[in-house]
Each structure stands twice: as structure tokens, then as C-alpha cells.
Amino acid sequence: MKFNRRDFLKVSLGTTGFILLNSPKKAYAQESPNKSSKAVLVDTTKCVGCWWCYAACKHTHYLPETTKPDPENPPELNSDVWSTLATRKEGEQWLYAKRQCMHCEYPACVTACPVGALQKTAEGPVIYDANKCFGCRYCMVACPFGVPDFEWNDPTPWICKCDFCADRLAEGLEPACVDACTTGALKFGNRDELLAEARERIAAAPDKYVDHIYGEKEAGGTSWLYISGVAIEEMGFPSLDSKPVTVNAQRAMGAVPPVLLGAAATMAGIYWLCKRRDKMSRIKTTKKEAAK
Amino acid sequence: MQKKRSFPIGTSILTILVILGLAVMIHRFINGLGAISNLSDGRPWGLWISFDLYCGVALAAGGFTLAGAVYILRLEKYRPVVRPAILTAFLGYTLVILALLVDLGQPWYIWHIIINWNVHSPLFEVGMCVMTYTAVLALEFSPAVFEGLSRSNLPAVKHINWRVPWGVIRAIQIPLVIAGVVLSTLHQSSLGSMLLMMPATMHALWYSPILPVLFLLSAIAVGPAMVVFESALSTRVFSHKLDIDILGGLAKIIPYILGLYFLLKFFELMAVGEIGLIFTAYPQNLLWWGEIIIGVILPIILLSFPDVRQSHKGVFWASVLVILGLMFNRFNVSMLALGMRPGYIYFPHWMEFAVSIGLVADALLVVWLAYRFLPIIQHEEVVEAKAS
């Protein structure tokens, strides 16, 4: 049985060493938000519900195109709808708030994805690589905004979501929806500049706006920012605190290497102790028998 | 003798269930997940994740707890139940993987997880551990197969010396068991870490930073309970006898672990000042009380009576409670208390049930075959252990 213990030590040290060497240094904190990353400011008070953003998104991403939706029954985000409008009737007037991926600064989907198919780029977009995905849908469950969608009726399904027109951004263009916006409700720019502008707009017309920039702090901040006349949460957006949703999970994952080492060492130690205990008691009994 | 005759009827029912499950799977691979499930963008995870993954992995904890007890703590008394425990654990994990092959959108790309590592993802860790641990369990169980083959009279296998591979496995048995315990510790808790990502959508009665610890503890408690449950059933079907001393001993440890689990759960709620929710958060508090009473309080009370621990019926029903309570808990955290997208309701489609039931039937058939043809209860290791 001598072989066992030595063999075990070799194997356990080898594997833990391998795992430790392969795990990156930053087990807990992810890269801090890039202050100059791109963002879009949505001013819902300027939106008139023309649905051009919706049409432009469908056109740009080759999604099946439809007629102009009815505000009574707006389309929900799904694998064919990456951008839509949330609607709400206030008296005689319809209110609209554009919905799409929020492109979080600390994206839950990016942390959740076991194969790293979702990535946050330095420019701002959270992009999806179908070449890595195998369809576990953890991103959909983890997303606090309920954004990623799945091709439920396809035998080879992928995840679908707004990609912030990352290809257009790379060419120096604006996202297709911003380009298509007819009223200036969507504005594309650097995140810090847009935050400053949002504050200015609220300060200039405090009666018109709720004093809150949705997305500035929500879930650690998002690349899409909203200012509105009614609380945006009343339009179906989740009410979130400023802590990234990934914090606790990341802390738990940071404990994995020490737990791995600790558990292996403890088990080996206990095995050794128990074995010794049995051996000693056997020696004792044989000695007693010999004495008799 | 009557028992033996009645069982083939059982096996034919199981076979029908397996075939039904297979038919549904074929339908799914042709027409997509939407065709066989009520899953939606607002409810992307359903019965398969809650039952097959979350319950399945926890209920397979008998493998690592018993292997640890016998090979590491050297509690020789429990050696007769190690092989059944490892077999059911191996089948449990195989089931989890088979269920995932249905649940995953594109299961043929599952190997992507081996080359594309996201070490930040709890699911990555679960995936890696489940894969590795299933292999470890297969190796841990392989002595039974080698022993069975070495006794076989079939012409093709008779001439091979099965004692050679058997000896190799026995030589690395301890490292294997330790690897099994470590891998189980990691992924049983990581199933809890997975849920830590949903602070916004999971109900505060269940969401807690110590979820990984609670998951591990409840898995350790349900391990022996599963072994007692399976032993009781297999004793009935295969009419062999298991000492009440073994089952009672297993049952004795359960209240301690459940007690620790309960204290942690309770004091964590007190520490964050949310203990009031157990009275005010109607209707979710009913789910909470349900899992606590069935799976924790009742078993602790029952198993603290020596009379209960000394009766086959007593330990069996107490174990059933522990198992039901654990399943209740896993359904709560992964389905009932998890909001996901607002406005979506979910009840599993009958074909989702058909897949899960078909897989369980699969495992039962394999268990039945294994007990029939392989040395599971009485084998050389047990005989050796008794002799020494």
C-alpha cells in the first residue's frame, strides 16, 4: 500500500499545480469599466414610436422583417427581434422606451458563459461568438435584464441578442438603430460624455425628467443609458442596485483553487491518520496476543 | 419467488418508458427544443435542469460520501454498500449527462468546454468536474466489472486475465477516491455558485452568498439517505439481506449534517436581517417551510430516536423524507423561487417529463442488469475485509 500514498501525492500535486498554473491571476475582479467606451443615450421623452430603429435593426442583422408593430401589443425580444420598444399609455399619449441588450460594464452573461462565447470588448459592445457556444442558456438565466434569446424551433439553435452593431462600430459608424432614429431620441458617443450630457439635460428641464440616469449605476453600469419622463422601471425595466450581479459568484469561484488544494490535502491527511490508527491497533492486539 | 416473477413486468414497463423517451428525443433533434418543451426566452431552464441536473447530481452524492467513509475514514462496516453506492452515483451522473444532451441546444459541441475555458464561470467548473468525476466513478466501479468478467464462462472473455486491469485499479483506488471526494466537493458547491449570479431574480429567502456551502452540506446529508433508500429497495427486489446495523449507522450521521445545514441557513437569514420573510413572504414562505419541515426538521426528529434507527421501515422513511426535502429545495432554488423574466409562466410539457422519466427508467434497467450479472453486494473485497 506504500505505492498508493506516494502515487496519490504525485497525482494530486500534479493536478493542482496544473490547475493553478492555468487559472489566471484575476480570479475575482474583472477588468474595470473602460471610461471612454462607447455608449448610447436614450432620451425617451423624444421618442415618438416610429419604429425605425426596430426596422433598421432587422434590416442590418438580416432578421425576418415585419410591418410596423402596434403599440398595444409590442413585440418582445426574441431570436428575430433584437431591438424593440416597450410601450405604456399615459392618458392619451403613448410612451416608448427602446429595449435591447444593455451592454453591461460587468456583464453577467460574459461571466456565466462556460466557454467564453460572450465577450465584452474594450469599445463597449458585448459580442457573441457562435463558434464557441453549445446552447446551455446560462447567459439567458443570468442576464438581469432578460435579454439573450434562443432559437427554440431550430434543430441547430444559437443565442441571439443585440451586438451593438460591433461590425459597424469597427468601421467608425454608429449603430444602425441610432443612425435610423428620426427624432434624436438615440445619441451615440463616449460613455462619460453622454453621462455628462444626460445630467445637463435633466438639470435644464427638471420638470420634464425623472432625476435618474438608468444604466449609470444599475448592475455596475451599462453602455446604454436612459433618461425619461416616468421612472423607466415602470416601463418594464428591472429595478437593480449598483452592485454588479457577478460579485458573489466571482467570490465563490475565487475560492475554488484553495478549496481544491485544501480538500485534497485534508483527505490525504485523514487517510494517513486512519490508516496509522488501524495499524497501531493491530500491532497492539498482536503484542497482547504474544504476551499471553 | 413471487417477487422474482413480478419483476419482469416491471422491466417491460421500464423498456416502454425508455422507448417513449427515445422517441421524444428524436422529435427534439429534428424539430428543435420548442417542439417538445414549454421552455421559452423568459424560462430558458426548466424541468431538465431542476430535476436531472440539480436533483440528479445531489442525489448521486452517495458515491463520494460512501467511498470517502470506507476508503478514507476506513469505516469497514459500510464496505458492502460501497459498490451499490458507486454504481448508482455513476448511473446518476450518466443520467445527468444524457439529460444535458437533450437540454443543450447543440450537444454535439459539448467538447467546446474542454478547449474554451472560462474559469470565471461556475458552469464551466460544474461541466469540467462532472466530466472528470464521471470518469472517476467509472474507474471506481470497474473492479466489479473485472470481477464479473473473471468469473464469466463466456468463450471470448474466459481466456483474458481480468485480474491484471483489476489489480491496476485497486492499486490506484485511494487516489481515485480522493479525487472523487475533491471533485464532488467542488461541483456540488458550484451548483450553488451558479445561482449566485441571479441576485436580482432569485427570492431573498433562498439567495445567499453561502449557497455553495449549503449545497455541499445538503448533498453530503442526502448521500447516505440515498444509499439507505436504494439498499432498502434492492433488498426487496433481489431478496438479499442487509444488516440494520449498516443502515442505522448511515442514518445516524444524517441528523448532524442536517442540523449544521439548518443552523447555517437560519443564522444566515438572521445575519442579513431577512429572517422575517419566513413569515411574511407569502406564498414563497410556504415553499421554504415545506422543504425545511420535510427535508430537515422531520428527519432530524425521527432519526434521533434509536428505535427508528433500528428498524428497516424507520430508516427507510426517514431517508425518503431527506430525499424529498432535498428535491424540494433544488426545485425551489432552480425553478420556483427563481424569477427569470417577468411575465412568463412555465409548467413542463408532457414530453419534458417523458425525457426525464425515460432516463430514470434507463438507469433502473441498468441497475437491474448489474445486480443480476455483476458482483455488487457480495464480492471479494467484502470477503477479504471480513476475513482480516
Chai-1 contact restraints between the chains, C-beta under 6 A:
chainA,res_idxA,chainB,res_idxB,connection_type,confidence,min_distance_angstrom,max_distance_angstrom,comment,restraint_id
A,N4,B,I174,contact,1.0,0.0,6.0,A-B,restraint_1
A,D7,B,P175,contact,1.0,0.0,6.0,A-B,restraint_2
A,F8,B,I174,contact,1.0,0.0,6.0,A-B,restraint_3
A,F8,B,P175,contact,1.0,0.0,6.0,A-B,restraint_4
A,V11,B,P175,contact,1.0,0.0,6.0,A-B,restraint_5
A,S23,B,V119,contact,1.0,0.0,6.0,A-B,restraint_6
A,N78,B,D41,contact,1.0,0.0,6.0,A-B,restraint_7
A,A108,B,M197,contact,1.0,0.0,6.0,A-B,restraint_8
A,T111,B,H120,contact,1.0,0.0,6.0,A-B,restraint_9
A,A112,B,S121,contact,1.0,0.0,6.0,A-B,restraint_10
A,A112,B,M197,contact,1.0,0.0,6.0,A-B,restraint_11
A,C113,B,N118,contact,1.0,0.0,6.0,A-B,restraint_12
A,P114,B,I113,contact,1.0,0.0,6.0,A-B,restraint_13
A,P114,B,N118,contact,1.0,0.0,6.0,A-B,restraint_14
A,P114,B,S121,contact,1.0,0.0,6.0,A-B,restraint_15
A,P114,B,L123,contact,1.0,0.0,6.0,A-B,restraint_16
A,P114,B,F124,contact,1.0,0.0,6.0,A-B,restraint_17
A,P114,B,G127,contact,1.0,0.0,6.0,A-B,restraint_18
A,V115,B,H112,contact,1.0,0.0,6.0,A-B,restraint_19
A,V115,B,I113,contact,1.0,0.0,6.0,A-B,restraint_20
A,V115,B,N116,contact,1.0,0.0,6.0,A-B,restraint_21
A,G116,B,N116,contact,1.0,0.0,6.0,A-B,restraint_22
A,G116,B,N118,contact,1.0,0.0,6.0,A-B,restraint_23
A,K132,B,H112,contact,1.0,0.0,6.0,A-B,restraint_24
A,K132,B,N116,contact,1.0,0.0,6.0,A-B,restraint_25
A,F134,B,L104,contact,1.0,0.0,6.0,A-B,restraint_26
A,F134,B,Q106,contact,1.0,0.0,6.0,A-B,restraint_27
A,F134,B,Y109,contact,1.0,0.0,6.0,A-B,restraint_28
A,F134,B,I110,contact,1.0,0.0,6.0,A-B,restraint_29
A,F134,B,H112,contact,1.0,0.0,6.0,A-B,restraint_30
A,G135,B,L104,contact,1.0,0.0,6.0,A-B,restraint_31
A,G135,B,G105,contact,1.0,0.0,6.0,A-B,restraint_32
A,G135,B,Q106,contact,1.0,0.0,6.0,A-B,restraint_33
A,C136,B,L104,contact,1.0,0.0,6.0,A-B,restraint_34
A,R137,B,P44,contact,1.0,0.0,6.0,A-B,restraint_35
A,Y138,B,L123,contact,1.0,0.0,6.0,A-B,restraint_36
A,M140,B,P44,contact,1.0,0.0,6.0,A-B,restraint_37
A,V141,B,P44,contact,1.0,0.0,6.0,A-B,restraint_38
A,V141,B,W45,contact,1.0,0.0,6.0,A-B,restraint_39
A,A142,B,M197,contact,1.0,0.0,6.0,A-B,restraint_40
A,P144,B,A200,contact,1.0,0.0,6.0,A-B,restraint_41
A,G146,B,R341,contact,1.0,0.0,6.0,A-B,restraint_42
A,D149,B,D41,contact,1.0,0.0,6.0,A-B,restraint_43
A,W152,B,L33,contact,1.0,0.0,6.0,A-B,restraint_44
A,W152,B,G34,contact,1.0,0.0,6.0,A-B,restraint_45
A,N153,B,G32,contact,1.0,0.0,6.0,A-B,restraint_46
A,N153,B,G34,contact,1.0,0.0,6.0,A-B,restraint_47
A,D154,B,G32,contact,1.0,0.0,6.0,A-B,restraint_48
A,P155,B,G32,contact,1.0,0.0,6.0,A-B,restraint_49
A,P157,B,G105,contact,1.0,0.0,6.0,A-B,restraint_50
A,L240,B,A200,contact,1.0,0.0,6.0,A-B,restraint_51
A,V245,B,P199,contact,1.0,0.0,6.0,A-B,restraint_52
A,V245,B,A200,contact,1.0,0.0,6.0,A-B,restraint_53
A,N248,B,L196,contact,1.0,0.0,6.0,A-B,restraint_54
A,N248,B,P209,contact,1.0,0.0,6.0,A-B,restraint_55
A,A249,B,P122,contact,1.0,0.0,6.0,A-B,restraint_56
A,A249,B,S193,contact,1.0,0.0,6.0,A-B,restraint_57
A,A249,B,L196,contact,1.0,0.0,6.0,A-B,restraint_58
A,A249,B,M197,contact,1.0,0.0,6.0,A-B,restraint_59
A,A252,B,S193,contact,1.0,0.0,6.0,A-B,restraint_60
A,A252,B,L196,contact,1.0,0.0,6.0,A-B,restraint_61
A,A252,B,P212,contact,1.0,0.0,6.0,A-B,restraint_62
A,M253,B,H120,contact,1.0,0.0,6.0,A-B,restraint_63
A,A263,B,V182,contact,1.0,0.0,6.0,A-B,restraint_64
A,A263,B,T185,contact,1.0,0.0,6.0,A-B,restraint_65
A,A264,B,V182,contact,1.0,0.0,6.0,A-B,restraint_66
A,M267,B,I72,contact,1.0,0.0,6.0,A-B,restraint_67
A,M267,B,I178,contact,1.0,0.0,6.0,A-B,restraint_68
A,M267,B,V181,contact,1.0,0.0,6.0,A-B,restraint_69
A,I270,B,I72,contact,1.0,0.0,6.0,A-B,restraint_70
A,Y271,B,I72,contact,1.0,0.0,6.0,A-B,restraint_71
A,C274,B,L73,contact,1.0,0.0,6.0,A-B,restraint_72
A,C274,B,R74,contact,1.0,0.0,6.0,A-B,restraint_73
A,D278,B,R74,contact,1.0,0.0,6.0,A-B,restraint_74
